[in-house]
Amino acid sequence: RVATDATWPPFEYIDTETGEIIGFDIDLFDAIAERADLDVEYVDVAWDPLLAGMAEGTYDAAISSITITPDRAKNMNFSHPYFTAGQIITTLKSNTDITGNETLAGKSVGVQTGTTGDDLATSINGTDVKRYDEIGLAFTALMTDQIDAVICDNPVAAGYVAKYDTLKTVGEPLTSEEYGIAVAKGKEELLAKINTALDALLAEGIID
Ligand code: ARG
């Protein structure tokens, strides 16, 4: 049972035509499963219960653009890193006063609750952090002028900017974060299998 919060395109999201969970992470885990000979059932679960469920051993593993952090590593094991991302600010093209994180004081900033984007926005003094269960809701709020900016992982922001002509990202990513596959504590054999397969996929350039 592999948990994912399928609200994070292009890494994990729902194909609106088929209703299936698709994306980079699903392709990657499918490739790992094939090499490690694992039978996989993906479980679509919201972000908060995903992290809580991993801590409680509800799922065997999770692949969900999860940034490896020391705090999370207390409750779950992580595979070797497979992707580097960073937090980036998205705002409306028409906005001229947001030019970097030092310009976010007094501004309202949308994030997905409990993500590293939430952590970063919360650490910026004077910012009014608006927390959403899904990042899509934050982007909708931005495009309907309810908030001033969104902070999230740069691949997600790039997708929204490519799709919606009124949006732009601001500057360079503000952090450097590594994604890892989370594996429940105690499942060391599963972790080793995943790492072996992942290392081979990395070495073969398949992830590139
Ligand atoms: N990389 C960020 C973090 O680990 C956000 C991940 C959110 N993933 C998702 N599927 N909603 O906090």
Residues whose N, C-alpha, C, O or C-beta is under 5 A from the ligand:
A	BS01	LIG	D5 W8 W47 S64 S65 I66 T67 G114 T115 T116 D153
